[in-house]
């Protein structure tokens, strides 16, 4: 049995933080403002996994009102979400992601992001896909005010039982 989930996240740029996307540090003059490290890609993947497994969303487990999650590495968040999904009897089949960013250009980081995400999710690199698009100058992304990420995750049920 299979379950599919979709996730989304966006954050605005801010000064004084390292830009981290897909668990990888990106060379850029600004970071993303968020309660954790602001990794829009890992947050979108986590939300997709939680949705597919019927476990709600990232805010239920990592609320931005809790100081213990301040500046947290989103790799830890994604690993904890994976553990919750595995406890429900699911495994990750594949992940497909889209980053929307006017800048910086991200294609040179795909390989590192895929490697890191596949390590966290305990799947082969061929099971993770990333692509990036610009917003053609439109909206907050087009004005270089922030970045958004989308993810679709397919899970397979390992144990007997339905939805």
C-alpha positions in Angstrom: 0.0 0.0 0.0 1.2 3.5 -0.9 0.5 6.9 0.5 1.6 10.3 -1.0 2.1 13.6 0.7 2.9 17.1 -0.4 4.8 19.7 1.6 5.5 23.4 1.2 7.6 25.9 3.1 8.9 29.4 2.5 11.1 31.9 4.4 12.3 35.4 3.7 16.0 36.3 3.5 17.7 37.9 6.5 21.2 39.1 7.2 23.5 37.4 9.7 22.5 33.8 9.0 24.1 31.1 6.8 21.9 30.0 3.9 21.1 26.3 4.4 19.0 24.4 1.8 18.7 20.6 1.6 21.0 20.3 4.6 23.8 22.0 2.7 25.4 25.4 3.3 25.0 27.6 0.3 27.4 30.4 -0.5 25.2 33.5 -0.5 25.2 36.9 1.4 22.0 36.1 3.3 20.3 33.3 5.1 16.7 32.4 5.6 14.8 33.8 8.6 13.2 31.0 10.5 12.9 29.6 14.1 15.2 26.8 13.1 17.9 27.1 10.5 15.1 28.0 7.9 15.9 25.1 5.5 12.8 25.3 3.3 13.6 22.1 1.5 14.0 19.9 4.5 10.9 21.4 6.1 8.8 20.8 2.9 10.0 17.1 2.8 9.2 16.7 6.5 5.7 18.1 6.0 5.1 15.8 3.0 6.2 12.8 5.0 4.0 13.7 7.9 1.0 14.3 5.6 1.5 11.0 3.7 1.5 9.1 7.0 -1.4 11.0 8.5 0.6 12.5 11.3 -0.3 16.2 10.8 2.4 18.8 10.1 5.8 20.0 11.2 4.3 22.7 13.5 2.7 20.0 15.7 6.1 18.5 16.6 8.5 21.5 16.2 6.5 24.6 17.2 8.1 28.0 16.5 7.0 29.0 20.0 9.4 26.5 21.7 12.8 27.9 22.3 14.5 24.5 22.2 14.0 24.5 18.4 15.6 27.9 18.0 18.3 27.7 15.3 18.0 23.9 15.2 19.6 22.0 12.3 16.7 20.9 10.1 18.5 17.6 9.4 17.6 16.7 13.0 14.0 17.6 12.4 13.8 15.5 9.2 15.5 12.5 11.0 12.9 12.7 13.8 10.1 12.9 11.3 11.5 9.8 9.5 11.5 8.0 12.8 7.9 8.8 13.4 7.0 7.6 9.9 8.9 4.4 10.4 7.1 3.8 13.7 3.8 4.0 11.8 5.1 1.2 9.5 6.0 3.2 6.4 9.2 3.6 4.5 10.2 6.3 2.0 9.9 5.2 -1.7 10.9 8.5 -3.3 11.0 12.2 -2.9 10.6 14.8 -5.6 11.3 18.5 -4.8 11.1 21.9 -6.4 12.9 25.0 -5.0 11.6 28.4 -6.2 14.4 31.0 -5.9 15.3 33.9 -8.1 18.7 33.8 -6.5 21.1 32.2 -5.7 21.4 29.7 -8.5 21.2 26.3 -6.9 21.9 23.7 -9.6 25.5 23.3 -8.7 24.4 22.1 -5.2 21.9 19.4 -6.3 24.3 16.6 -6.0 25.3 17.5 -2.4 21.7 18.1 -1.4 20.6 14.7 -2.9 23.4 12.9 -1.1 22.5 14.6 2.3 18.8 14.0 2.0 19.3 10.3 0.9 21.5 9.8 4.0 18.9 11.3 6.3 16.0 9.3 4.8 18.1 6.1 4.5 17.2 5.7 0.8 19.4 5.5 -2.4 20.3 8.8 -4.1 18.2 7.7 -7.1 15.1 8.0 -4.9 15.6 11.8 -4.3 15.1 14.4 -7.1 15.6 18.1 -6.8 15.0 20.9 -9.3 14.9 24.7 -9.0 12.9 27.3 -10.8 12.9 31.1 -10.7 9.8 33.1 -10.4 10.5 35.1 -13.5 10.8 38.3 -11.4 7.3 38.0 -9.9 6.2 38.2 -6.3 8.4 38.0 -3.2 10.6 35.4 -4.7 11.1 37.3 -7.9 12.0 40.4 -5.9 14.7 38.2 -4.2 13.0 38.5 -0.8 13.0 34.8 0.0 12.8 31.2 -1.2 10.1 28.5 -1.3 10.3 24.8 -1.5 7.8 22.1 -2.4 8.1 18.3 -1.9 6.1 15.3 -2.8 6.9 12.1 -1.0 5.7 8.5 -1.7 5.6 6.1 1.3 5.0 2.4 1.2 3.4 0.5 4.1 5.6 -2.1 5.6 3.1 -3.7 7.8 -0.4 -5.1 7.4 -3.3 -2.8 7.5 -5.0 0.0 5.6 -5.1 3.8 5.8 
